[in-house]
């Protein structure tokens, strides 16, 4: 009789599947490999003895980090390395597209900086939870744990922002923690693959740090992922305004007046143009 489990770790074509309280090392049925159906951390799978025979339909799917069936995306930032707001914008877009909740956690509150206030200024219009924590002292960790209860959450962000440190203090683990290169202020990768960690009723995917990510949407869809733009779009002269080249655009007026973030708007244009260029390339091919 087949049993249902969830993939907790993938390594060298072997899948570690949690079934009940047991973590089983499994292979995959040849047909799955032939069809090139990638099995992801987070997938619910049917197992016959020690072989995965099918993958259940996913509720969500992310390419980077390459995981599935996630309930929360928790974007971790810190004063060092400096936050990549372009990356944050794309993480938020992908979270909304997949219908999962999005949180921003500002770690290393023991370092004096304006990062927390900058995050509030850039993202206060999104109606999302923004937490300030310190993995070193434990500040804010209890509040974060409450958010994560009974959910599968992925910690995402740049290397060396403290994702593994947060997991360590939250669960009492001793995961390897990377040092920040003082010379270039960029993180060294310590997490090499996505893996689910579970304690009591909290499940977290610690994912490798990354510096780039694609917004998995079309350029045409992009305006709908900016709530502050959606709220005033009816005041633009043209229906379906992209808020870039059209005259009498309410969004551009609010940006120019300072009512909306100029920096976030500039990143919006970059993302829009990036996706538009990608569409043109696809059409040419």
Short mmCIF file of the C-alpha atoms (twelve columns), coordinates in Angstrom:
data_MODEL
# 
_entry.id   MODEL 
# 
loop_
_atom_site.group_PDB 
_atom_site.id 
_atom_site.type_symbol 
_atom_site.label_atom_id 
_atom_site.label_alt_id 
_atom_site.label_comp_id 
_atom_site.label_asym_id 
_atom_site.label_seq_id 
_atom_site.Cartn_x 
_atom_site.Cartn_y 
_atom_site.Cartn_z 
_atom_site.pdbx_PDB_model_num 
ATOM 1   C CA . UNK A 1   0.000  0.000  0.000   1 
ATOM 2   C CA . UNK A 2   1.399  3.412  -1.007  1 
ATOM 3   C CA . UNK A 3   2.048  5.984  1.700   1 
ATOM 4   C CA . UNK A 4   1.835  9.788  1.520   1 
ATOM 5   C CA . UNK A 5   4.772  11.890 2.670   1 
ATOM 6   C CA . UNK A 6   6.508  15.220 2.143   1 
ATOM 7   C CA . UNK A 7   9.958  15.763 0.671   1 
ATOM 8   C CA . UNK A 8   12.207 17.369 3.288   1 
ATOM 9   C CA . UNK A 9   15.557 17.233 1.487   1 
ATOM 10  C CA . UNK A 10  16.893 16.459 -1.988  1 
ATOM 11  C CA . UNK A 11  20.482 15.374 -2.545  1 
ATOM 12  C CA . UNK A 12  22.134 13.614 -5.497  1 
ATOM 13  C CA . UNK A 13  18.875 12.210 -6.912  1 
ATOM 14  C CA . UNK A 14  17.893 10.910 -3.497  1 
ATOM 15  C CA . UNK A 15  14.820 12.231 -1.743  1 
ATOM 16  C CA . UNK A 16  14.385 12.285 2.022   1 
ATOM 17  C CA . UNK A 17  10.656 11.940 2.619   1 
ATOM 18  C CA . UNK A 18  8.927  12.498 5.969   1 
ATOM 19  C CA . UNK A 19  6.189  9.912  6.521   1 
ATOM 20  C CA . UNK A 20  4.701  10.166 9.979   1 
ATOM 21  C CA . UNK A 21  7.666  10.526 12.345  1 
ATOM 22  C CA . UNK A 22  10.068 8.734  10.028  1 
ATOM 23  C CA . UNK A 23  12.450 10.263 7.457   1 
ATOM 24  C CA . UNK A 24  12.890 7.776  4.600   1 
ATOM 25  C CA . UNK A 25  15.601 7.884  1.929   1 
ATOM 26  C CA . UNK A 26  13.885 7.295  -1.406  1 
ATOM 27  C CA . UNK A 27  14.592 6.998  -5.080  1 
ATOM 28  C CA . UNK A 28  12.125 7.956  -7.803  1 
ATOM 29  C CA . UNK A 29  10.266 5.758  -10.242 1 
ATOM 30  C CA . UNK A 30  11.946 5.761  -13.645 1 
ATOM 31  C CA . UNK A 31  8.908  7.259  -15.367 1 
ATOM 32  C CA . UNK A 32  9.189  10.378 -13.217 1 
ATOM 33  C CA . UNK A 33  12.829 10.798 -14.279 1 
ATOM 34  C CA . UNK A 34  12.073 10.114 -17.933 1 
ATOM 35  C CA . UNK A 35  9.387  12.796 -17.917 1 
ATOM 36  C CA . UNK A 36  11.917 15.163 -16.373 1 
ATOM 37  C CA . UNK A 37  9.471  15.940 -13.577 1 
ATOM 38  C CA . UNK A 38  11.665 17.573 -10.972 1 
ATOM 39  C CA . UNK A 39  10.801 16.597 -7.417  1 
ATOM 40  C CA . UNK A 40  11.109 19.560 -5.068  1 
ATOM 41  C CA . UNK A 41  11.551 20.121 -1.373  1 
ATOM 42  C CA . UNK A 42  8.005  20.615 -0.077  1 
ATOM 43  C CA . UNK A 43  6.374  18.243 -2.560  1 
ATOM 44  C CA . UNK A 44  3.804  15.789 -1.270  1 
ATOM 45  C CA . UNK A 45  4.551  12.410 -2.805  1 
ATOM 46  C CA . UNK A 46  3.253  8.864  -2.851  1 
ATOM 47  C CA . UNK A 47  5.840  6.294  -1.781  1 
ATOM 48  C CA . UNK A 48  5.874  2.580  -2.494  1 
ATOM 49  C CA . UNK A 49  8.350  1.093  0.016   1 
ATOM 50  C CA . UNK A 50  11.345 3.374  -0.695  1 
ATOM 51  C CA . UNK A 51  10.387 4.638  -4.169  1 
ATOM 52  C CA . UNK A 52  8.465  7.808  -5.058  1 
ATOM 53  C CA . UNK A 53  5.768  6.800  -7.539  1 
ATOM 54  C CA . UNK A 54  3.863  10.097 -7.931  1 
ATOM 55  C CA . UNK A 55  3.938  13.775 -7.025  1 
ATOM 56  C CA . UNK A 56  0.730  15.418 -5.820  1 
ATOM 57  C CA . UNK A 57  -0.577 18.684 -7.248  1 
ATOM 58  C CA . UNK A 58  1.216  21.697 -5.779  1 
ATOM 59  C CA . UNK A 59  -0.467 24.632 -4.057  1 
ATOM 60  C CA . UNK A 60  2.518  26.871 -4.841  1 
ATOM 61  C CA . UNK A 61  5.793  26.596 -6.755  1 
ATOM 62  C CA . UNK A 62  8.887  28.758 -6.622  1 
ATOM 63  C CA . UNK A 63  11.928 28.554 -8.866  1 
ATOM 64  C CA . UNK A 64  14.347 30.383 -6.624  1 
ATOM 65  C CA . UNK A 65  14.374 29.053 -4.010  1 
ATOM 66  C CA . UNK A 66  13.288 25.860 -5.801  1 
ATOM 67  C CA . UNK A 67  10.537 24.722 -3.408  1 
ATOM 68  C CA . UNK A 68  6.812  23.972 -3.378  1 
ATOM 69  C CA . UNK A 69  3.676  24.000 -1.198  1 
ATOM 70  C CA . UNK A 70  4.926  26.966 0.806   1 
ATOM 71  C CA . UNK A 71  2.545  29.010 2.985   1 
ATOM 72  C CA . UNK A 72  4.869  31.923 3.804   1 
ATOM 73  C CA . UNK A 73  7.806  33.658 2.158   1 
ATOM 74  C CA . UNK A 74  9.917  35.323 4.842   1 
ATOM 75  C CA . UNK A 75  12.418 37.715 3.270   1 
ATOM 76  C CA . UNK A 76  15.349 38.297 5.616   1 
ATOM 77  C CA . UNK A 77  17.440 41.460 5.300   1 
ATOM 78  C CA . UNK A 78  20.070 43.116 7.477   1 
ATOM 79  C CA . UNK A 79  22.254 46.238 7.606   1 
ATOM 80  C CA . UNK A 80  25.202 44.147 6.383   1 
ATOM 81  C CA . UNK A 81  25.132 43.122 3.611   1 
ATOM 82  C CA . UNK A 82  23.061 46.074 2.462   1 
ATOM 83  C CA . UNK A 83  19.488 45.151 1.479   1 
ATOM 84  C CA . UNK A 84  18.836 44.407 -2.174  1 
ATOM 85  C CA . UNK A 85  15.466 46.122 -2.631  1 
ATOM 86  C CA . UNK A 86  15.255 44.940 -6.232  1 
ATOM 87  C CA . UNK A 87  15.410 41.364 -4.947  1 
ATOM 88  C CA . UNK A 88  12.796 42.128 -2.268  1 
ATOM 89  C CA . UNK A 89  10.401 43.531 -4.875  1 
ATOM 90  C CA . UNK A 90  10.684 40.383 -6.972  1 
ATOM 91  C CA . UNK A 91  10.243 38.087 -3.976  1 
ATOM 92  C CA . UNK A 92  7.059  39.967 -3.086  1 
ATOM 93  C CA . UNK A 93  5.731  39.741 -6.655  1 
ATOM 94  C CA . UNK A 94  6.336  35.992 -6.769  1 
ATOM 95  C CA . UNK A 95  4.735  35.484 -3.348  1 
ATOM 96  C CA . UNK A 96  1.589  37.348 -4.385  1 
ATOM 97  C CA . UNK A 97  1.435  35.476 -7.690  1 
ATOM 98  C CA . UNK A 98  1.590  32.127 -5.889  1 
ATOM 99  C CA . UNK A 99  -0.946 33.223 -3.280  1 
ATOM 100 C CA . UNK A 100 1.320  32.933 -0.232  1 
ATOM 101 C CA . UNK A 101 1.839  35.388 2.619   1 
ATOM 102 C CA . UNK A 102 4.901  37.638 2.519   1 
ATOM 103 C CA . UNK A 103 6.879  38.957 5.480   1 
ATOM 104 C CA . UNK A 104 10.040 41.015 5.806   1 
ATOM 105 C CA . UNK A 105 12.353 40.332 8.747   1 
ATOM 106 C CA . UNK A 106 15.084 42.873 9.471   1 
ATOM 107 C CA . UNK A 107 17.811 40.978 11.332  1 
ATOM 108 C CA . UNK A 108 20.864 42.287 13.243  1 
ATOM 109 C CA . UNK A 109 18.997 45.028 15.095  1 
ATOM 110 C CA . UNK A 110 22.075 45.290 17.330  1 
ATOM 111 C CA . UNK A 111 23.830 47.090 14.455  1 
ATOM 112 C CA . UNK A 112 23.017 50.791 14.385  1 
ATOM 113 C CA . UNK A 113 21.489 51.634 11.003  1 
ATOM 114 C CA . UNK A 114 18.469 53.132 9.242   1 
ATOM 115 C CA . UNK A 115 17.554 49.900 7.442   1 
ATOM 116 C CA . UNK A 116 14.411 49.163 9.462   1 
ATOM 117 C CA . UNK A 117 13.027 52.656 8.831   1 
ATOM 118 C CA . UNK A 118 13.970 52.403 5.146   1 
ATOM 119 C CA . UNK A 119 12.062 49.119 4.854   1 
ATOM 120 C CA . UNK A 120 9.019  50.673 6.535   1 
ATOM 121 C CA . UNK A 121 9.195  53.648 4.174   1 
ATOM 122 C CA . UNK A 122 9.506  51.476 1.045   1 
ATOM 123 C CA . UNK A 123 6.903  48.822 1.888   1 
ATOM 124 C CA . UNK A 124 4.386  50.320 4.323   1 
ATOM 125 C CA . UNK A 125 1.842  50.586 1.467   1 
ATOM 126 C CA . UNK A 126 1.823  46.814 0.919   1 
ATOM 127 C CA . UNK A 127 -0.054 45.894 4.117   1 
ATOM 128 C CA . UNK A 128 2.546  43.287 5.059   1 
ATOM 129 C CA . UNK A 129 4.126  42.421 8.399   1 
ATOM 130 C CA . UNK A 130 7.622  43.845 8.904   1 
ATOM 131 C CA . UNK A 131 9.542  42.544 11.918  1 
ATOM 132 C CA . UNK A 132 12.775 43.669 13.527  1 
ATOM 133 C CA . UNK A 133 14.770 40.863 15.150  1 
ATOM 134 C CA . UNK A 134 18.206 40.061 16.463  1 
ATOM 135 C CA . UNK A 135 19.354 36.450 16.219  1 
ATOM 136 C CA . UNK A 136 22.275 37.263 18.513  1 
ATOM 137 C CA . UNK A 137 20.121 38.487 21.435  1 
ATOM 138 C CA . UNK A 138 16.843 36.727 20.601  1 
ATOM 139 C CA . UNK A 139 14.913 39.996 20.217  1 
ATOM 140 C CA . UNK A 140 11.703 39.519 18.204  1 
ATOM 141 C CA . UNK A 141 12.191 35.765 17.748  1 
ATOM 142 C CA . UNK A 142 9.112  34.816 19.800  1 
ATOM 143 C CA . UNK A 143 6.920  37.078 17.651  1 
ATOM 144 C CA . UNK A 144 8.380  35.517 14.522  1 
ATOM 145 C CA . UNK A 145 7.680  32.002 15.843  1 
ATOM 146 C CA . UNK A 146 4.002  32.873 16.336  1 
ATOM 147 C CA . UNK A 147 3.751  33.914 12.677  1 
ATOM 148 C CA . UNK A 148 5.310  30.630 11.550  1 
ATOM 149 C CA . UNK A 149 3.148  28.296 13.637  1 
ATOM 150 C CA . UNK A 150 1.330  25.562 11.672  1 
ATOM 151 C CA . UNK A 151 2.771  26.792 8.380   1 
ATOM 152 C CA . UNK A 152 5.547  25.821 5.964   1 
ATOM 153 C CA . UNK A 153 7.696  28.908 5.558   1 
ATOM 154 C CA . UNK A 154 10.784 29.598 3.482   1 
ATOM 155 C CA . UNK A 155 13.467 31.981 4.671   1 
ATOM 156 C CA . UNK A 156 14.778 33.758 1.586   1 
ATOM 157 C CA . UNK A 157 17.322 36.459 0.932   1 
ATOM 158 C CA . UNK A 158 20.951 37.279 0.359   1 
ATOM 159 C CA . UNK A 159 23.761 35.277 1.902   1 
ATOM 160 C CA . UNK A 160 24.981 36.315 5.366   1 
ATOM 161 C CA . UNK A 161 21.806 38.160 6.383   1 
ATOM 162 C CA . UNK A 162 21.376 35.617 9.188   1 
ATOM 163 C CA . UNK A 163 18.834 33.053 7.985   1 
ATOM 164 C CA . UNK A 164 20.686 30.120 9.541   1 
ATOM 165 C CA . UNK A 165 21.346 32.149 12.702  1 
ATOM 166 C CA . UNK A 166 17.616 32.790 13.079  1 
ATOM 167 C CA . UNK A 167 16.895 29.072 12.738  1 
ATOM 168 C CA . UNK A 168 19.618 28.286 15.270  1 
ATOM 169 C CA . UNK A 169 18.235 30.575 17.957  1 
ATOM 170 C CA . UNK A 170 14.634 29.611 17.177  1 
ATOM 171 C CA . UNK A 171 15.150 25.859 17.422  1 
ATOM 172 C CA . UNK A 172 18.357 25.488 19.384  1 
ATOM 173 C CA . UNK A 173 20.197 24.136 16.339  1 
ATOM 174 C CA . UNK A 174 23.859 24.529 15.449  1 
ATOM 175 C CA . UNK A 175 23.729 25.097 11.699  1 
ATOM 176 C CA . UNK A 176 26.903 26.424 10.135  1 
ATOM 177 C CA . UNK A 177 26.821 30.214 10.039  1 
ATOM 178 C CA . UNK A 178 28.733 32.118 7.350   1 
ATOM 179 C CA . UNK A 179 30.969 35.087 7.981   1 
ATOM 180 C CA . UNK A 180 30.549 38.301 6.073   1 
ATOM 181 C CA . UNK A 181 33.474 39.207 3.888   1 
ATOM 182 C CA . UNK A 182 34.577 42.538 5.316   1 
ATOM 183 C CA . UNK A 183 36.416 43.372 2.131   1 
ATOM 184 C CA . UNK A 184 33.431 43.282 -0.227  1 
ATOM 185 C CA . UNK A 185 30.549 43.139 2.303   1 
ATOM 186 C CA . UNK A 186 28.937 40.242 0.507   1 
ATOM 187 C CA . UNK A 187 27.940 36.985 2.065   1 
ATOM 188 C CA . UNK A 188 29.589 33.635 1.586   1 
ATOM 189 C CA . UNK A 189 27.158 30.829 0.860   1 
ATOM 190 C CA . UNK A 190 26.745 28.440 3.801   1 
ATOM 191 C CA . UNK A 191 23.426 26.766 3.004   1 
ATOM 192 C CA . UNK A 192 24.011 24.701 -0.152  1 
ATOM 193 C CA . UNK A 193 20.522 23.327 -0.723  1 
ATOM 194 C CA . UNK A 194 16.973 23.822 0.496   1 
ATOM 195 C CA . UNK A 195 15.932 21.699 3.450   1 
ATOM 196 C CA . UNK A 196 12.914 21.597 5.771   1 
ATOM 197 C CA . UNK A 197 13.608 21.933 9.488   1 
ATOM 198 C CA . UNK A 198 10.753 21.040 11.818  1 
ATOM 199 C CA . UNK A 199 10.279 21.583 15.522  1 
ATOM 200 C CA . UNK A 200 6.877  21.000 17.077  1 
ATOM 201 C CA . UNK A 201 4.381  22.863 14.861  1 
ATOM 202 C CA . UNK A 202 6.839  25.009 12.886  1 
ATOM 203 C CA . UNK A 203 8.341  23.985 9.540   1 
ATOM 204 C CA . UNK A 204 10.964 26.176 7.907   1 
ATOM 205 C CA . UNK A 205 12.875 25.821 4.661   1 
ATOM 206 C CA . UNK A 206 16.357 27.268 4.940   1 
ATOM 207 C CA . UNK A 207 17.382 28.031 1.368   1 
ATOM 208 C CA . UNK A 208 20.694 28.961 -0.250  1 
ATOM 209 C CA . UNK A 209 21.382 32.670 -0.399  1 
ATOM 210 C CA . UNK A 210 21.081 34.243 -3.823  1 
ATOM 211 C CA . UNK A 211 21.699 37.560 -5.496  1 
ATOM 212 C CA . UNK A 212 19.265 37.371 -8.427  1 
ATOM 213 C CA . UNK A 213 15.753 36.123 -9.028  1 
ATOM 214 C CA . UNK A 214 13.270 36.355 -11.882 1 
ATOM 215 C CA . UNK A 215 9.811  37.800 -11.447 1 
ATOM 216 C CA . UNK A 216 7.754  34.919 -12.779 1 
ATOM 217 C CA . UNK A 217 5.088  37.107 -14.415 1 
ATOM 218 C CA . UNK A 218 4.614  39.048 -17.634 1 
ATOM 219 C CA . UNK A 219 5.300  42.765 -18.043 1 
ATOM 220 C CA . UNK A 220 1.579  43.313 -18.605 1 
ATOM 221 C CA . UNK A 221 0.804  41.874 -15.167 1 
ATOM 222 C CA . UNK A 222 3.379  43.897 -13.237 1 
ATOM 223 C CA . UNK A 223 1.200  46.952 -12.327 1 
ATOM 224 C CA . UNK A 224 -1.274 44.675 -10.526 1 
ATOM 225 C CA . UNK A 225 1.425  43.671 -8.015  1 
ATOM 226 C CA . UNK A 226 1.852  47.226 -6.755  1 
ATOM 227 C CA . UNK A 227 -1.142 47.934 -4.473  1 
ATOM 228 C CA . UNK A 228 -0.236 51.592 -4.105  1 
ATOM 229 C CA . UNK A 229 -0.494 51.927 -7.904  1 
ATOM 230 C CA . UNK A 230 -3.679 49.871 -8.203  1 
ATOM 231 C CA . UNK A 231 -5.377 52.127 -5.637  1 
ATOM 232 C CA . UNK A 232 -4.976 55.230 -7.825  1 
ATOM 233 C CA . UNK A 233 -4.988 53.704 -11.328 1 
ATOM 234 C CA . UNK A 234 -8.593 54.816 -11.911 1 
ATOM 235 C CA . UNK A 235 -7.332 58.425 -11.801 1 
ATOM 236 C CA . UNK A 236 -4.918 57.863 -14.699 1 
ATOM 237 C CA . UNK A 237 -6.062 59.264 -18.043 1 
ATOM 238 C CA . UNK A 238 -5.683 55.942 -19.875 1 
ATOM 239 C CA . UNK A 239 -7.233 52.647 -18.918 1 
ATOM 240 C CA . UNK A 240 -4.580 49.974 -18.528 1 
ATOM 241 C CA . UNK A 241 -1.917 52.602 -17.866 1 
ATOM 242 C CA . UNK A 242 1.540  51.108 -17.374 1 
ATOM 243 C CA . UNK A 243 2.557  54.203 -15.362 1 
ATOM 244 C CA . UNK A 244 5.690  54.649 -17.456 1 
ATOM 245 C CA . UNK A 245 5.230  56.538 -20.742 1 
ATOM 246 C CA . UNK A 246 1.584  57.609 -20.619 1 
ATOM 247 C CA . UNK A 247 0.696  61.291 -20.017 1 
ATOM 248 C CA . UNK A 248 -1.505 62.391 -17.105 1 
ATOM 249 C CA . UNK A 249 -0.582 59.344 -15.059 1 
ATOM 250 C CA . UNK A 250 -1.628 59.633 -11.423 1 
ATOM 251 C CA . UNK A 251 1.119  57.292 -10.234 1 
ATOM 252 C CA . UNK A 252 3.834  59.427 -11.837 1 
ATOM 253 C CA . UNK A 253 2.286  62.551 -10.323 1 
ATOM 254 C CA . UNK A 254 2.366  61.017 -6.839  1 
ATOM 255 C CA . UNK A 255 5.952  59.881 -7.310  1 
ATOM 256 C CA . UNK A 256 7.009  63.351 -8.426  1 
ATOM 257 C CA . UNK A 257 5.269  64.910 -5.405  1 
ATOM 258 C CA . UNK A 258 6.960  62.510 -3.006  1 
ATOM 259 C CA . UNK A 259 3.721  60.814 -1.940  1 
ATOM 260 C CA . UNK A 260 4.998  57.510 -3.402  1 
ATOM 261 C CA . UNK A 261 8.543  56.175 -3.166  1 
ATOM 262 C CA . UNK A 262 10.705 57.331 -6.062  1 
ATOM 263 C CA . UNK A 263 13.191 54.499 -5.496  1 
ATOM 264 C CA . UNK A 264 10.499 51.834 -5.576  1 
ATOM 265 C CA . UNK A 265 9.050  53.392 -8.735  1 
ATOM 266 C CA . UNK A 266 12.460 53.310 -10.438 1 
ATOM 267 C CA . UNK A 267 12.779 49.622 -9.571  1 
ATOM 268 C CA . UNK A 268 9.268  49.073 -10.932 1 
ATOM 269 C CA . UNK A 269 10.369 50.520 -14.283 1 
ATOM 270 C CA . UNK A 270 13.468 48.287 -14.280 1 
ATOM 271 C CA . UNK A 271 11.411 45.152 -13.610 1 
ATOM 272 C CA . UNK A 272 8.813  46.130 -16.210 1 
ATOM 273 C CA . UNK A 273 11.455 46.758 -18.887 1 
ATOM 274 C CA . UNK A 274 13.294 43.570 -17.993 1 
ATOM 275 C CA . UNK A 275 10.134 41.514 -18.471 1 
ATOM 276 C CA . UNK A 276 9.176  43.395 -21.620 1 
ATOM 277 C CA . UNK A 277 12.599 42.711 -23.139 1 
ATOM 278 C CA . UNK A 278 12.315 39.056 -22.185 1 
ATOM 279 C CA . UNK A 279 8.979  38.845 -24.021 1 
ATOM 280 C CA . UNK A 280 10.497 40.417 -27.136 1 
ATOM 281 C CA . UNK A 281 13.375 37.930 -27.032 1 
ATOM 282 C CA . UNK A 282 10.938 35.017 -26.729 1 
ATOM 283 C CA . UNK A 283 8.885  36.334 -29.660 1 
ATOM 284 C CA . UNK A 284 12.013 36.628 -31.850 1 
ATOM 285 C CA . UNK A 285 13.025 33.062 -30.984 1 
# 
